[in-house]
Amino acid sequence: MYEQIGQTIQKIRTEKGYSQEYLLDGKITQSAFSKFELNKTDIRFKTLVHVLSKLEVSFEELTYIHNDFNFFKRDKIINDFFDLAYNNEQEIQEILLRANDYLEKYDDALINDIKELCEALLILNLTNDYTKASLPAIKVWKRLSKRNQLYITDLYLLNSILFLFPLETMIEIKKFALKSIERYKNFQCIQRLRINMGINISLMFIKNGLHNDAICEIEKMINLSKEQKAYIHLAICYIRKGICLNNLGKPDEMWILKGQQILLILEENQLLQMIEDEIKLYK
């Protein structure tokens, strides 16, 4: 996977017009680094970190460039799963196929989790049996819950399957996840993940008739969505707030209309149709 990584770094360095001397700051000799750029030797991790910092390139970007501006198979499986719509059966099947193919060659805990969760989503799509579909999700949670800290990948994984858990388990996950999210508060992606998680949690509250709890979660996500300029998320929050107010016997049309108008302006027609189905189901 990372063969000839030195040559990729050399390509980035020369295209940016940086000298070896500028990159190294005396960390290793230019002779040793030249051998690395020719793929004849490796360098220490701490040296690689320093070099990437001077190149203004993250490790993720380096691997993407190294693979001819594409994600590696493993990264593609993970990214596609995290972006997956749970009711897209064709896409689930396709990710499952790639996960199985990858696991034939490599032992990988995360890809194995994704494989089992894809199988669970297929069960849900074919049978609508939440009890059976939740078993792999609960297995994943039991493993992750033993950790002192949830890492970024853990948070994305749990967020993508929150709807499979019973309400009590979801609330337990939320408490644990928020502690970990707070530690990552300076990460660029984390607030969007927090919004996604909050929106998913709000729907679980609505499904269980806990409309006051849902509004409490939604209000937080409205503020966060405005801060992050996450307008699609904001639209969903407005609509779900309207659904909750309707169920509580309070005026709701303004909020639902605001959300629908945002989605119309953004031309999110497919999402708008899904949300309108949600309004009919829960209002």
Beta strands, then each sheet from edge to edge (+ up, - down):
end
